Amino acid sequence: MLHYQGKSIAEYWRLKKIAKQVRAGVPPQGVSSDRILEAMKLTKPKHLVEVLGLTYAQVFHPDGRLKKDYGLVSVKSVTSVFVKHIVDVMCSSGQILNNFWCHKMGAGSTAESSAHTALVTGQDGCQTAPAAGTHGATSNIYRTIGTLTAGSAYGCREHGVFNASTGGIMLDRSVVTNIDLNAEDIVTWTYELTVNAGG
């Protein structure tokens, strides 16, 4: 059997197809996050650092019963303002990078752009008891989980991660397939930022 980079040719092409979808901003359906990360790492151009944001959503009834697990809902878009902030942190001792735990959601359906600095139509945001971000499955993954309660009934179409409850720098904005929410529905957002080193 022919192999390429330690994988069978057939397996390599399957992973390459997954990576192509993700880089095009299309969440692969029925594919685990581990497999997505494997695909991205295997097909990443050599000597380039690649940053990937994955957003997951679950909706619960007000009494805590699971209403629907939407799984992976978005694979974009890390913002330019966040990338600039990373450089600013490296250039100044007065900048910090450890407080990107604030989740916000809204009804804006404008396509993602790395130039965005805020949600288009923000509705609800910032959990009342935020938890600090943690490592994901590996040490190169930053994970933050936010739990938000819908203040009214609406179709949720966007999600963002920020470093402040009001305003703040937006790390990532995700446009998702419509999530119908009733007032007091609870949404748990899981966001993972993976940084694959060059080489």
Rosetta silent file (secondary structure, phi, psi, omega in degrees, C-alpha in Angstrom):
SEQUENCE: MLHYQGKSIAEYWRLKKIAKQVRAGVPPQGVSSDRILEAMKLTKPKHLVEVLGLTYAQVFHPDGRLKKDYGLVSVKSVTSVFVKHIVDVMCSSGQILNNFWCHKMGAGSTAESSAHTALVTGQDGCQTAPAAGTHGATSNIYRTIGTLTAGSAYGCREHGVFNASTGGIMLDRSVVTNIDLNAEDIVTWTYELTVNAGG
SCORE:     score description
SCORE:     0.000 S_00000001
   1 L     0.000  134.963  179.313    0.000    0.000    0.000 S_00000001
   2 L   -75.258  142.270  179.688    1.293    3.450   -0.920 S_00000001
   3 E  -128.961  154.686  176.046    1.895    5.906    1.908 S_00000001
   4 E  -144.576  125.936 -177.728    2.518    9.639    2.163 S_00000001
   5 L    51.039   40.508  175.899    3.643   11.433    5.333 S_00000001
   6 L    80.947    1.856 -179.964    2.928    8.281    7.334 S_00000001
   7 E  -117.804  153.000  171.706   -0.648    7.917    6.042 S_00000001
   8 E   -63.717  154.780 -179.444   -2.121    5.731    3.342 S_00000001
   9 H   -56.912  -42.134 -179.044   -2.748    7.720    0.163 S_00000001
  10 H   -63.396  -43.243  179.736   -6.519    7.344    0.641 S_00000001
  11 H   -66.973  -40.726  178.084   -6.331    8.562    4.256 S_00000001
  12 H   -58.660  -44.039 -178.906   -4.086   11.469    3.302 S_00000001
  13 H   -69.358  -32.042  175.435   -6.590   12.645    0.687 S_00000001
  14 H   -64.399  -44.752  179.068   -9.466   12.337    3.158 S_00000001
  15 H   -67.141  -37.458  178.473   -7.585   14.526    5.627 S_00000001
  16 H   -63.427  -37.754  178.472   -6.602   16.963    2.894 S_00000001
  17 H   -65.097  -41.218  177.644  -10.288   17.331    1.940 S_00000001
  18 H   -61.380  -47.162 -178.594  -11.193   18.098    5.581 S_00000001
  19 H   -62.494  -37.823  179.121   -8.422   20.707    5.804 S_00000001
  20 H   -63.475  -41.943  177.155   -9.542   22.320    2.546 S_00000001
  21 H   -60.135  -47.625 -176.910  -13.082   22.680    3.910 S_00000001
  22 H   -63.248  -45.239 -179.435  -11.844   24.240    7.138 S_00000001
  23 H   -66.076  -21.874  175.024   -9.536   26.697    5.385 S_00000001
  24 L   -86.425   -1.905  178.258  -12.513   27.688    3.216 S_00000001
  25 L    85.717   17.955 -178.737  -14.502   28.400    6.388 S_00000001
  26 L  -107.537  115.644  179.090  -16.861   25.415    6.100 S_00000001
  27 L   -65.728  121.689  178.021  -17.297   23.312    9.280 S_00000001
  28 L   -67.379  129.535 -178.643  -16.924   19.621    8.314 S_00000001
  29 L   -81.909  136.563  176.257  -20.026   17.724    9.448 S_00000001
  30 L    71.074   20.160 -179.495  -19.581   14.611   11.575 S_00000001
  31 L  -114.014  129.728 -177.999  -15.831   15.120   11.953 S_00000001
  32 L   -70.432  156.862  178.688  -14.261   15.184   15.421 S_00000001
  33 H   -63.713  -34.832  178.227  -12.118   18.110   16.516 S_00000001
  34 H   -60.316  -41.628 -178.960   -9.151   15.732   16.919 S_00000001
  35 H   -70.393  -37.511  176.241   -9.461   14.700   13.275 S_00000001
  36 H   -60.693  -47.125 -178.728   -9.792   18.312   12.143 S_00000001
  37 H   -64.532  -38.117  176.178   -6.628   19.253   14.011 S_00000001
  38 H   -61.119  -43.358 -179.711   -4.819   16.230   12.572 S_00000001
  39 H   -64.085  -42.067 -178.196   -5.869   17.295    9.067 S_00000001
  40 H   -67.087  -42.296 -179.080   -4.765   20.881    9.596 S_00000001
  41 H   -67.075  -40.075 -177.484   -1.384   19.920   11.028 S_00000001
  42 H   -66.434  -35.382 -172.909   -0.708   17.344    8.294 S_00000001
  43 H  -103.259    2.000 -179.375   -1.491   19.727    5.426 S_00000001
  44 L   -65.292  133.389  175.809   -0.104   22.983    6.849 S_00000001
  45 L   -57.405  137.441 -177.688    2.509   24.587    4.587 S_00000001
  46 L   -62.027  147.583  174.705    5.948   24.082    6.096 S_00000001
  47 L    69.934    9.948  175.967    7.582   26.913    8.039 S_00000001
  48 L  -112.118  139.735  172.039    4.268   28.783    8.483 S_00000001
  49 L   -86.294  132.517 -179.294    2.459   29.320   11.770 S_00000001
  50 E  -121.918  132.953 -179.425   -1.275   28.627   11.384 S_00000001
  51 E  -113.414  131.569 -174.918   -3.991   29.847   13.748 S_00000001
  52 E  -133.412  128.911  176.105   -7.387   28.134   13.800 S_00000001
  53 E  -108.424  126.613  177.083  -10.550   29.004   15.730 S_00000001
  54 E  -116.265  131.111 -178.653  -13.221   26.337   16.351 S_00000001
  55 E  -120.904  130.174  179.476  -16.609   27.269   17.848 S_00000001
  56 E  -120.740  150.880 -179.255  -19.103   24.776   19.329 S_00000001
  57 E  -139.200  139.926  170.911  -22.631   25.419   20.655 S_00000001
  58 E  -131.253  140.207  178.744  -25.142   23.632   22.890 S_00000001
  59 E  -117.217  134.868 -179.372  -28.583   24.982   23.813 S_00000001
  60 E  -121.831  147.837  171.251  -30.391   24.083   27.047 S_00000001
  61 L   -65.632  161.503  179.478  -33.913   24.713   28.289 S_00000001
  62 L   -56.775  -25.746  179.587  -34.157   27.101   31.281 S_00000001
  63 L   -85.556    2.845  176.327  -34.452   24.058   33.588 S_00000001
  64 L    97.285   -7.081  177.889  -31.103   22.723   32.353 S_00000001
  65 L   -71.825  139.087  179.313  -32.358   19.984   30.013 S_00000001
  66 E   -65.049  126.475  177.004  -30.419   19.742   26.748 S_00000001
  67 E   -91.654  -48.588  176.385  -32.448   21.233   23.910 S_00000001
  68 E  -163.805  137.653  172.965  -29.949   20.647   21.105 S_00000001
  69 E   -99.564  110.395 -177.669  -26.238   19.992   20.685 S_00000001
  70 E   -84.061  -11.789 -179.209  -25.187   21.848   17.538 S_00000001
  71 E    64.513 -144.977 -179.447  -21.612   20.573   17.698 S_00000001
  72 E   -72.579  120.206 -176.316  -19.051   22.439   15.601 S_00000001
  73 E  -111.773  -16.736 -179.715  -20.762   25.558   14.221 S_00000001
  74 E  -158.683  148.702  175.368  -17.888   27.648   12.864 S_00000001
  75 L  -124.242   19.357  172.250  -14.242   27.491   11.845 S_00000001
  76 L  -144.000  169.171    6.132  -13.670   31.230   11.413 S_00000001
  77 L  -141.630  114.999  174.919  -12.673   34.069   11.873 S_00000001
  78 E   -63.267  135.363 -170.656   -9.724   35.174   14.004 S_00000001
  79 L   -91.744  157.259  176.300   -9.594   38.961   13.744 S_00000001
  80 H   -65.876  -36.016 -178.911   -6.883   41.340   12.623 S_00000001
  81 H   -66.077  -31.918  175.948   -7.335   43.418   15.778 S_00000001
  82 H   -70.568  -43.636  178.827   -6.512   40.336   17.902 S_00000001
  83 H   -59.565  -42.815  177.208   -3.426   39.564   15.820 S_00000001
  84 H   -62.249  -37.963 -179.653   -2.282   43.174   16.261 S_00000001
  85 H   -62.990  -37.810  177.314   -2.916   42.840   20.008 S_00000001
  86 H   -57.868  -45.534  179.673   -0.548   39.858   20.183 S_00000001
  87 H   -65.543  -40.923  178.631    2.207   42.005   18.692 S_00000001
  88 H   -60.191  -40.039  178.786    1.342   44.891   21.039 S_00000001
  89 H   -60.975  -40.425 -179.082    1.654   42.547   24.029 S_00000001
  90 H   -70.750  -20.791 -176.982    5.122   41.540   22.901 S_00000001
  91 H   -97.612  -10.240 -174.635    6.107   45.198   22.527 S_00000001
  92 L  -144.929  132.896  178.398    4.772   46.558   25.813 S_00000001
  93 L   -72.787  -12.425 -178.978    4.774   45.364   29.404 S_00000001
  94 L   -85.986   -4.370 -179.029    1.479   47.220   29.949 S_00000001
  95 L   -97.683  149.134  177.334   -0.519   44.913   27.646 S_00000001
  96 L  -128.799  156.792 -175.357   -2.106   41.617   28.735 S_00000001
  97 L  -127.779    2.532 -169.383   -3.307   38.577   26.825 S_00000001
  98 L  -101.034   21.866 -176.719   -4.850   36.353   29.512 S_00000001
  99 L  -126.602   27.960  178.530   -8.403   37.695   29.693 S_00000001
 100 L   -87.731   71.958 -177.606  -10.092   36.581   26.467 S_00000001
 101 L  -123.908    0.191 -173.960  -12.951   34.741   28.181 S_00000001
 102 E   -89.422  115.625  179.875  -15.944   36.994   27.446 S_00000001
 103 E   -98.061  140.176  175.098  -18.503   35.423   25.110 S_00000001
 104 E  -135.390  152.190  178.415  -21.207   37.433   23.343 S_00000001
 105 E  -138.110  158.111 -176.417  -23.944   36.394   20.918 S_00000001
 106 E  -161.684 -168.517 -172.585  -26.292   38.175   18.564 S_00000001
 107 L  -109.312    2.984 -177.461  -28.517   38.176   15.502 S_00000001
 108 L   -73.113  131.768 -177.785  -26.186   39.610   12.850 S_00000001
 109 L  -111.037    8.585  176.037  -25.743   37.412    9.778 S_00000001
 110 L   -58.401  135.000 -177.344  -23.158   39.498    7.918 S_00000001
 111 L   -56.192  148.845  179.080  -20.387   37.185    6.732 S_00000001
 112 L   -61.291  148.037  173.078  -17.281   36.954    8.896 S_00000001
 113 L  -146.868  140.010  178.366  -14.365   39.212    8.148 S_00000001
 114 L   -65.404  -13.696  179.764  -11.017   39.431    9.875 S_00000001
 115 L   -83.228  -10.446 -179.068  -11.574   43.217    9.866 S_00000001
 116 L   -64.539  145.995  177.784  -14.556   43.002   12.247 S_00000001
 117 L  -124.134   -3.457 -179.360  -14.093   44.487   15.719 S_00000001
 118 L  -158.238  165.053  172.672  -17.572   43.839   17.178 S_00000001
 119 L   -66.649  154.172 -178.755  -20.700   41.783   16.646 S_00000001
 120 L   -75.725  -45.486  179.588  -23.026   43.149   13.976 S_00000001
 121 L  -136.623   74.912 -177.908  -26.229   42.898   16.048 S_00000001
 122 E   -63.047  139.817  179.650  -25.258   41.984   19.605 S_00000001
 123 E  -120.067  -54.113 -176.898  -28.048   40.634   21.818 S_00000001
 124 E  -135.365  145.258 -179.851  -26.621   38.930   24.887 S_00000001
 125 E  -163.870  155.900  174.805  -23.106   38.770   26.242 S_00000001
 126 L    64.520  101.728  176.674  -20.661   38.023   29.015 S_00000001
 127 L   -57.601  150.301 -175.249  -21.488   35.302   31.473 S_00000001
 128 L   -74.022  -24.758 -179.425  -21.923   36.486   35.044 S_00000001
 129 L  -127.057   72.900 -175.505  -19.270   34.127   36.451 S_00000001
 130 L   -65.215  145.308  175.174  -16.540   33.901   33.796 S_00000001
 131 L  -107.704  144.770  177.747  -13.908   31.230   34.064 S_00000001
 132 L   -62.395  151.971  176.471  -10.346   31.783   32.958 S_00000001
 133 L   -65.907  157.638 -179.858   -9.323   30.123   29.724 S_00000001
 134 E  -132.669  173.839  170.510   -7.583   26.759   29.886 S_00000001
 135 E   -73.826  149.334  172.572   -5.563   24.493   27.654 S_00000001
 136 L   -84.895 -143.878 -177.313   -7.501   22.252   25.311 S_00000001
 137 L   -64.674  -27.119  178.334   -6.488   18.694   24.466 S_00000001
 138 L  -132.810  168.436 -173.069   -2.900   19.813   23.862 S_00000001
 139 L   -71.935  -10.325  178.455   -0.731   22.660   25.103 S_00000001
 140 L   -97.897   14.141  178.756   -1.048   24.641   21.838 S_00000001
 141 E  -117.195  126.696  173.107   -4.847   24.979   22.209 S_00000001
 142 E   -98.893  128.830 -178.754   -6.530   27.778   24.163 S_00000001
 143 E  -123.410  134.725  172.366  -10.071   26.916   25.304 S_00000001
 144 E  -135.373  138.067 -178.919  -12.734   29.150   26.791 S_00000001
 145 E  -119.941  127.018  179.748  -16.302   28.169   27.655 S_00000001
 146 E  -123.550  137.654  178.456  -19.063   30.746   28.064 S_00000001
 147 E  -115.415  117.593 -176.719  -22.642   30.219   29.216 S_00000001
 148 E  -119.813  146.257  177.263  -25.135   32.866   28.108 S_00000001
 149 E  -109.496  129.208 -179.983  -28.884   33.236   28.731 S_00000001
 150 L   -68.103  127.872 -179.993  -31.081   34.613   25.955 S_00000001
 151 L   -79.742  -16.760  179.419  -32.808   37.797   27.098 S_00000001
 152 L  -158.478  174.391  177.215  -35.568   37.375   24.507 S_00000001
 153 L   -80.273  129.465  175.514  -36.652   35.093   21.678 S_00000001
 154 E  -166.708  169.631  175.468  -34.585   35.521   18.514 S_00000001
 155 E   -92.797  110.376  179.690  -32.560   33.680   15.906 S_00000001
 156 E   -75.149  127.543 -178.266  -28.955   33.606   17.065 S_00000001
 157 E  -126.760   -7.877 -176.624  -26.620   33.988   14.103 S_00000001
 158 E  -146.828  155.772 -179.896  -23.311   35.189   15.538 S_00000001
 159 E  -144.720  146.195  177.177  -20.901   34.653   18.398 S_00000001
 160 E  -143.372  155.572  175.125  -17.758   36.442   19.489 S_00000001
 161 E  -116.856  129.431 -174.506  -14.991   36.133   22.074 S_00000001
 162 E  -129.600  172.288  176.009  -13.719   39.344   23.684 S_00000001
 163 L  -108.078   14.902  177.158  -11.401   40.493   26.466 S_00000001
 164 L  -157.073  151.032 -178.664  -13.993   42.772   28.125 S_00000001
 165 L   -71.530  -29.482  176.167  -17.693   42.670   28.958 S_00000001
 166 L  -122.504  126.781 -176.412  -18.250   46.047   27.278 S_00000001
 167 L    65.644 -127.396  177.764  -16.398   46.840   24.087 S_00000001
 168 L    83.941  172.313  178.591  -13.033   45.144   24.285 S_00000001
 169 L   -88.013  129.406  179.114  -10.887   43.469   21.656 S_00000001
 170 E   -89.554  119.711  177.333  -12.661   40.767   19.658 S_00000001
 171 E   -72.665  -45.594 -170.590  -10.574   37.623   19.254 S_00000001
 172 E  -152.140  140.576  170.554  -12.964   35.828   16.909 S_00000001
 173 E  -122.871  130.189 -179.635  -16.365   36.353   15.281 S_00000001
 174 E  -119.956  130.010  169.683  -18.369   33.354   14.097 S_00000001
 175 E   -98.752  129.832 -173.866  -21.487   33.395   11.937 S_00000001
 176 E  -120.456  159.643  170.852  -23.550   30.257   12.542 S_00000001
 177 E   -60.640  142.111 -171.971  -26.562   28.580   10.999 S_00000001
 178 E   -47.351  127.361  174.393  -29.649   30.011   12.690 S_00000001
 179 E  -112.165  107.690 -178.660  -30.091   28.869   16.303 S_00000001
 180 E   -74.102  121.526 -179.539  -33.676   29.543   17.400 S_00000001
 181 E  -117.621  139.469  168.543  -33.728   30.731   20.992 S_00000001
 182 L   -96.975  159.061  176.411  -36.607   31.334   23.364 S_00000001
 183 L   -55.538  134.894  179.258  -36.298   33.794   26.229 S_00000001
 184 L    78.929   -0.914  170.658  -34.266   32.234   29.062 S_00000001
 185 L   -61.444  148.143 -176.845  -32.768   29.508   26.872 S_00000001
 186 E  -112.089  128.169  179.264  -29.171   28.856   27.907 S_00000001
 187 E  -113.923  126.404  173.717  -26.390   28.601   25.340 S_00000001
 188 E  -103.632  118.291  178.465  -23.025   27.068   26.150 S_00000001
 189 E  -104.501  131.548  172.808  -20.334   28.178   23.739 S_00000001
 190 E  -116.735  123.962 -179.630  -16.985   26.413   23.579 S_00000001
 191 E  -120.543  131.988  178.127  -14.238   28.195   21.687 S_00000001
 192 E  -125.749  126.786  176.595  -10.837   26.715   20.928 S_00000001
 193 E  -108.300  115.631 -179.528   -7.930   28.617   19.417 S_00000001
 194 E  -106.333  133.124  178.161   -5.244   26.322   18.044 S_00000001
 195 E  -118.704  109.445  178.741   -1.792   27.617   17.111 S_00000001
 196 E   -95.569  123.586 -175.864    0.261   25.210   14.979 S_00000001
 197 L   -69.027  158.519  175.347    3.947   26.077   14.924 S_00000001
 198 L   -73.469  161.747  179.439    5.969   26.452   11.760 S_00000001
 199 L   109.349    0.000    0.000    8.292   23.678   10.622 S_00000001
